[in-house]
Amino acid sequence: MSDVLGDRTARVIAGQNIWDELTPLLKPYSRSITAAVAYVGGEASTVLDLQRGSAIIVDADRRTVRAGSTDPRVLLAWVKAGVKVYSLKGLHAKMILAEAVGTEHDAFAVIGSANLSQSSATRLFESVALADGECLDEVRAALIEWKSAATPLKLADLEHLIEQFGIDRTASPDVDDDDEAGIEPDDEELAEPDIGAERSSRPTVIHLCPVDRDVKLTEEAEARADELSEKYGIVDSLDYQIDILSRDGEESVKYDTDEYIVLVDGTKTGSPRRNGGVSEPGRLVHTYLDSFAFPPRRYYYLLVQRSEFAVSVPDIESAFEPLGERPDFRGKCVRERFVDALLGLWPDLEYKETSPLQLHPKAGRS
């Protein structure tokens, strides 16, 4: 029976910061671990210590790496240290087998929800089960099967992946590299937005997008919105918020970063509701593709200034009427007079004429 489990055959660790307990438990096993963890963030090696003799299976598929989900720089460091690293496309498991070390540390397994990421270690609510006994044979069998189906990663493979890392991720310049195709929080405090001093640049392209407000977002998608709110320092702000637009399909529309999107209350078929509400223009700051959903779903995250003015579909139609055209609720406005007509519906929102929104972290905290 494992010394980690005491007189039990299983135990559960749940909540935030579960790696605070897991990391020291796994430390003596750094040379006897076989793990399968889908996504590996930039701080993974501080969460799980792997040395020569250990092995790990991850999803380091080209698309996953390009999206920023798995950081090949960490994998390269492990390989250089003698760790065997494998890539299995479509892996979503989080399972660690710690084989016995001498007579002092018995074998046990960790199975649960936690990735090797900073967000998993510090912010997300996770749960894992620790177990020994007969289930260890089942864990070993699964890991052997996955390793046989996976591709061993060599130095040359990882050096090539490093060149690809994060290049398909849509994020603003003031958002750092992240894990799991999302946002990896850093240790810096974030400044509160100052609309007067740090307004966003005036929109030149505005997309009108009917959305079904009843679409259920995944926990992961909502978690990324929370991380962006933290990143921009707007968690408790009355002046800004993060809105989410989702579209099904890997080949869904790809908007450009810093373009503006106006969300319109719509039907399930994508038509605007006759008297539906209309959100303030939101600047696209991040995009996330959930390739494990069926069908795959792309999420767009919008940084939105809040307005005191409530706008509806008829208001947009009335604003366009003097221009001699009807609004295209599935298109975009690029002509200045139509952009002006839209922006005029929220007269209290202010924009700079040049640089985009800059919400900078505070200095002084390491």
C-alpha positions in Angstrom: 0.0 0.0 0.0 1.4 3.4 -0.9 2.9 5.6 1.8 1.1 8.5 0.0 -2.3 7.0 0.7 -1.6 5.8 4.2 -4.1 3.1 5.2 -6.4 3.8 2.3 -6.5 2.5 -1.3 -7.7 5.8 -2.7 -8.0 9.5 -1.9 -9.2 12.6 -3.6 -7.6 16.0 -3.9 -9.9 18.8 -5.1 -10.1 22.5 -5.4 -7.7 25.2 -6.4 -4.0 24.9 -6.0 -4.0 21.1 -6.0 -0.5 21.0 -7.4 0.7 22.6 -4.2 0.0 19.1 -2.7 0.7 17.0 -5.7 4.1 18.4 -6.6 5.9 17.4 -3.4 4.1 14.0 -3.3 5.5 13.3 -6.8 9.0 14.8 -6.2 10.6 11.5 -5.0 9.4 9.8 -8.1 11.0 12.1 -10.6 12.9 9.2 -12.3 10.1 6.7 -12.2 7.1 8.5 -13.7 5.1 7.6 -16.7 2.5 10.3 -17.5 -0.1 11.2 -20.0 -1.1 14.8 -19.8 -2.7 16.4 -22.8 -1.5 20.0 -22.5 1.8 21.3 -21.2 2.2 24.9 -20.3 5.4 27.0 -20.0 5.8 26.4 -16.3 5.2 22.6 -16.5 8.6 21.6 -15.2 8.0 23.5 -12.0 4.8 21.7 -11.4 6.0 18.2 -12.3 9.7 17.3 -11.9 10.7 14.8 -14.6 14.3 13.4 -14.8 16.0 10.6 -16.8 14.0 7.4 -16.4 10.6 9.1 -16.7 8.4 9.4 -19.7 5.5 11.6 -20.7 2.9 11.5 -23.5 1.4 14.8 -24.6 -0.6 16.3 -27.5 2.2 18.0 -29.4 0.4 17.8 -32.8 1.4 20.7 -35.1 -2.1 22.3 -34.9 -2.0 22.0 -31.1 1.4 23.6 -30.9 0.6 26.4 -33.4 -2.5 27.2 -31.3 -0.3 27.6 -28.2 -1.8 24.6 -26.4 1.4 22.7 -25.7 4.8 24.5 -25.2 7.5 22.6 -27.1 10.2 24.5 -25.2 9.4 22.6 -22.1 9.4 19.3 -24.0 12.8 20.1 -25.5 14.2 20.7 -22.0 12.8 17.4 -20.8 14.3 15.5 -23.8 17.7 17.1 -23.1 17.4 15.9 -19.5 16.9 12.3 -20.7 13.1 12.2 -20.3 11.3 10.2 -23.1 8.6 12.4 -24.6 5.9 11.2 -26.9 3.1 13.0 -28.9 -0.3 11.5 -29.3 -2.7 13.6 -31.4 -6.1 13.8 -29.8 -4.9 12.9 -26.3 -7.0 14.5 -23.6 -6.1 12.4 -20.6 -4.5 13.6 -17.4 -3.0 10.5 -15.7 0.3 10.0 -13.9 1.8 6.6 -12.8 4.5 6.9 -10.1 6.3 3.6 -9.9 7.8 2.5 -6.7 11.1 3.9 -5.6 13.0 1.5 -3.3 11.2 0.4 -0.2 10.3 3.9 1.0 8.0 5.0 -1.8 5.3 2.7 -3.1 3.7 3.0 -6.5 0.5 5.0 -7.0 -1.5 6.7 -9.7 -2.9 10.2 -10.2 -6.0 10.4 -12.4 -8.1 13.6 -12.8 -8.6 16.9 -14.6 -5.4 18.8 -14.1 -3.1 19.8 -16.9 0.5 20.8 -16.4 -0.3 24.5 -16.6 -0.1 27.6 -14.4 -3.8 28.1 -14.7 -4.4 24.6 -13.5 -1.9 25.1 -10.7 -3.2 28.4 -9.4 -6.6 29.3 -10.6 -8.9 26.5 -11.9 -10.9 24.2 -9.7 -9.5 20.8 -10.3 -9.9 17.3 -8.9 -7.7 14.2 -9.0 -7.9 10.7 -7.5 -4.9 9.0 -6.0 -5.0 5.3 -6.0 -2.9 2.1 -5.7 -3.6 -1.6 -5.7 -5.2 -3.4 -8.6 -6.0 -0.3 -10.7 -2.2 0.3 -11.2 -2.1 -2.6 -13.7 -5.0 -0.9 -15.7 -3.1 2.4 -15.6 0.1 0.7 -16.9 -1.8 -1.0 -19.7 -3.4 2.2 -20.9 -0.1 4.1 -20.8 1.7 1.2 -22.7 -1.1 1.3 -25.3 -0.8 5.1 -25.8 2.9 5.0 -26.0 2.8 2.4 -28.7 0.4 4.6 -30.7 2.3 7.8 -30.0 5.3 9.3 -31.8 8.6 9.7 -29.9 9.8 13.3 -30.1 13.4 14.0 -31.0 15.5 17.1 -30.6 15.0 18.0 -34.3 11.3 17.5 -34.0 11.0 19.8 -31.1 13.2 22.5 -32.5 10.9 22.7 -35.5 7.8 22.8 -33.3 9.3 25.7 -31.3 9.4 27.7 -34.6 5.6 26.9 -34.9 4.6 27.6 -31.3 1.7 29.9 -31.0 1.6 31.4 -34.5 -2.0 30.5 -35.0 -3.1 32.0 -31.7 -5.1 35.2 -32.0 -4.2 37.5 -29.1 -3.4 41.1 -28.5 0.2 42.2 -28.1 -0.3 42.9 -24.4 -1.4 39.3 -23.7 1.5 37.0 -22.9 2.1 33.4 -24.2 -0.4 31.0 -22.7 -1.1 27.3 -22.3 -4.0 25.2 -23.5 -4.6 27.8 -26.3 -5.8 30.2 -23.6 -4.2 32.7 -21.3 -1.5 31.8 -18.9 -1.6 34.2 -16.0 1.7 35.8 -14.9 2.7 37.1 -11.5 2.2 40.7 -12.3 -0.5 42.9 -10.9 -2.7 44.5 -13.5 -3.6 48.1 -13.9 -7.2 49.2 -13.9 -8.3 50.6 -17.3 -8.4 54.3 -17.7 -10.9 55.3 -20.4 -9.7 58.8 -20.5 -6.0 58.0 -20.8 -6.0 54.6 -22.4 -8.9 54.4 -24.8 -9.0 52.0 -27.7 -8.4 53.2 -31.2 -11.5 54.3 -33.1 -13.0 51.3 -35.0 -12.5 51.2 -38.8 -14.1 47.8 -39.3 -17.3 46.7 -37.5 -18.8 43.3 -37.9 -22.5 42.8 -37.1 -23.0 39.3 -35.7 -26.4 37.8 -34.7 -25.9 35.4 -31.8 -28.0 32.9 -30.0 -27.7 33.9 -26.4 -28.9 30.5 -25.2 -25.8 28.7 -26.5 -24.2 27.0 -23.6 -20.5 27.8 -23.2 -18.0 25.2 -22.0 -16.3 25.6 -18.6 -13.0 26.0 -20.4 -14.4 28.8 -22.6 -15.8 30.6 -19.6 -12.5 30.1 -17.8 -10.6 31.8 -20.6 -12.9 34.8 -20.3 -12.2 35.0 -16.6 -8.4 34.9 -17.3 -8.7 37.7 -19.9 -10.6 39.8 -17.4 -7.8 39.3 -14.9 -5.2 40.0 -17.6 -6.8 43.3 -18.5 -7.5 44.2 -14.9 -11.3 44.5 -15.4 -12.6 41.8 -13.0 -14.5 44.4 -10.9 -14.7 47.1 -13.6 -18.0 48.9 -14.3 -16.6 50.3 -17.5 -15.3 47.2 -19.4 -16.3 43.6 -19.8 -15.3 40.5 -21.8 -18.0 39.2 -24.2 -17.8 35.9 -26.1 -18.9 35.0 -29.6 -18.9 31.4 -30.6 -19.1 29.7 -34.0 -19.3 26.0 -34.9 -16.8 24.5 -37.3 -13.0 24.6 -37.6 -13.3 26.6 -40.8 -15.6 29.2 -39.2 -15.1 32.9 -39.9 -11.7 34.1 -38.7 -11.8 37.8 -37.7 -8.6 39.8 -37.4 -7.3 40.8 -34.0 -8.3 44.4 -33.1 -11.3 44.4 -35.4 -14.6 45.3 -33.7 -17.7 43.0 -33.5 -21.2 44.1 -32.5 -23.2 41.2 -31.0 -26.9 41.2 -31.9 -29.6 39.1 -30.2 -30.3 36.4 -32.8 -32.2 33.2 -33.5 -30.8 29.7 -33.8 -30.7 30.1 -37.6 -28.5 33.2 -37.3 -31.1 35.9 -38.0 -31.4 39.0 -35.8 -34.4 39.1 -33.5 -36.9 41.8 -34.5 -36.5 43.8 -31.4 -33.4 42.2 -30.1 -30.8 43.9 -28.1 -27.4 45.0 -29.4 -24.1 45.0 -27.5 -21.6 47.7 -27.6 -18.7 47.3 -30.1 -16.1 44.9 -28.8 -12.5 44.7 -29.8 -11.3 41.1 -30.7 -8.5 40.3 -28.3 -8.3 36.5 -28.3 -9.5 33.5 -30.3 -9.7 29.9 -29.0 -10.6 26.8 -31.1 -12.0 23.9 -29.1 -11.1 21.1 -31.5 -12.3 18.4 -29.1 -15.9 19.6 -29.3 -18.3 18.1 -31.8 -18.5 19.9 -34.1 -15.3 21.9 -33.3 -16.2 25.3 -31.9 -14.3 28.6 -32.2 -14.6 31.2 -29.5 -13.9 34.9 -30.0 -13.3 37.1 -27.0 -14.2 40.8 -27.2 -13.0 43.6 -24.9 -16.1 45.8 -24.6 -16.5 49.3 -23.2 -19.8 49.5 -21.4 -22.3 52.3 -22.4 -25.2 53.8 -20.6 -27.2 53.7 -23.8 -29.4 50.6 -24.6 -29.4 49.8 -28.3 -31.8 47.5 -30.2 -32.1 46.1 -33.8 -34.6 48.9 -34.8 -32.1 51.5 -33.6 -29.5 50.2 -36.1 -32.1 50.2 -38.9 -33.1 53.7 -38.1 -29.4 54.8 -38.1 -28.9 53.4 -41.5 -32.1 54.7 -43.0 -30.8 58.2 -43.8 -27.8 56.6 -45.6 -30.2 54.9 -48.0 -29.3 51.3 -47.1 -30.5 48.6 -44.7 -27.9 47.1 -42.3 -26.4 43.7 -43.2 -26.6 41.8 -40.0 -24.3 39.1 -41.3 -21.7 41.4 -42.8 -19.3 44.2 -41.8 -19.2 47.9 -42.1 -16.0 49.4 -43.5 -17.3 52.7 -45.1 -16.7 55.6 -42.7 -20.3 56.9 -42.8 -21.7 53.5 -41.8 -19.1 53.1 -39.1 -20.0 56.6 -37.8 -23.7 55.7 -37.9 -23.1 52.7 -35.7 -20.8 54.4 -33.2 -23.3 57.2 -32.9 -25.6 54.8 -31.1 -23.3 54.8 -28.2 -22.3 58.5 -27.9 -20.7 58.1 -24.4 -18.0 55.7 -25.7 -14.7 57.4 -26.5 -11.9 56.3 -28.8 -8.4 57.4 -29.6 -7.6 58.1 -33.2 -4.3 56.2 -33.1 -3.1 53.5 -30.8 -5.2 50.6 -29.7 -6.2 49.9 -26.1 -3.2 49.5 -23.8 -4.0 48.0 -20.4 -0.5 47.5 -18.8 0.5 45.4 -15.8 1.7 47.3 -12.8 5.4 47.2 -12.1 7.1 46.3 -8.8 6.0 42.8 -8.2 8.2 39.9 -9.2 
